[in-house]
Amino acid sequence: MAKHRIYTTSFASVYPLYIAKAEKKGRTKAEIDQIIAWLTGYRGEKLKAQLEKKTDFETFFAKAPRLNPSRTLITGTVCGVRVEEISEPTMREIRYLDKLVDELAKGKAMEKILRKP
C-alpha cells in the first residue's frame, strides 16, 4: 500500500500554514514553536535545522528528540477523524499536531493545550 502523501511532504512547507492559522486568530509563532517543542522535543536550533533541511513529516516525527508521553491525552476530531482512534503511528502524530494547532487557533489556553497527566 502506498504511503499517504503527507508523509513525504516537507514539514517546512506546512509550518508557515500553522503560523498563519494561529496569527489569523491573534496567536503567535512563538506559541506554535512551543507546541512543537512540547510535542516533539524540537526546540530552537533543532527546529530551525529541520525546517532548513526540508525534512518530510515521516522523518520529522521518526527522529523527534523526545515525543511527549502526555501526547496520548490528546483527544477529539481532526478532519472528521478521532485522533485517538488512528491506528497508524505516524498519521496519529501528525494529527496530534494538527489538533494542538486547531486548539490554539480556537483560543484555548496554552496550559490546557499542553496537557498535564
N, C-alpha and C positions, 0 to 999 in steps of 0.2 A: 504494500500500500504506500502511495506517495505521501511525503510529509506535507503538512499544511504549509501554505505559502508564508505565513507569519514567521515560521521557524527560520527561514532563510532571509527574512527582511532585516536590514540593519537596525539595531536599536537607535543609532544616531538619526535615522530618518523619521522615527516616531517620537523621539524625545522632544523636539520642538512643538509637536502637536499636543503633548501632555502639558507643556508650559503654556501654550496658547489657551488651552481649555481652562487651566487654572487662572490665568491672568484675566481672561474674559469675565470671570466671576469674582474678581478682586483678590485673588490669592497670588502667591509669588513663586518664582523659580526656586528660591531657597526652600520653600515648603515641598516642592516636587523633589528636590535633591534630598531632603530629609526623609521623605517617604521611601525613596530608592535606597538610601543608606540603611534605613530600618529593615527593609525587606531583604536586601541582598548583601549588605556589608560594603558596597561600593561607596567610598567617600572621596571627596576632593579629587586628588590627582588620579586615583584609580578609576573613578568615574570618567574623568576627562580623557584618560588613556583609552578606555573602551569606546568613547564617542569618536575619538580621532582615528582609531583603528577600524571604525565602522563594523564593529562586532555584530554578528547576527544574534537574534533573540535566543536561539538554542544554545549557542556558546556563552552568551551573556549570563544565562542562568546556570549552565553547567559549571562554569568557572567562577561563580559568585564566591567572594571571600567567606561569607557566612550567611546562609539563608536563615532568617529568624525563625526559631522554633514556634513562636507565637503566631506565625502566619496562618496556621491551621485554624485559628479563631476567626478568620475572615469568612463570612458567610453572606449570602444574598445572590442576586442575579446580575449578570453582565450579558448584554445581548440576548436576553431571554433564557440564559442557561444558569443554573445554580452552580456557583463556583465550587462548593463543597462536594458536588456530585461528578465533577470532571475527573475521569479516571487516568487520563494521560498526564504524567507529571509535568512536562514542560508546558503544556497548554494551561494546566492549573496555575503554574507560577505566573504566566503571562496574564491570566485573568485575575489573579490576586492583585497584580499591579494595576490593571485597569480598574478594578473595584476601588482601590485606595484613591486613585486619581479622581474617580467619579465622586467619592465621598468628600474629597477636598473641594471639588467644584460645587458641590451642593451645600457647602458652608459648614460642614461638620467640624468640630473642634479637633485639633491635632491630637490631643490626649485620647480621644475616642478612636481616631483613625489608627493610631499606633497602639494597637491592642495590648493590654496588660493581662497576663494569665491570671 
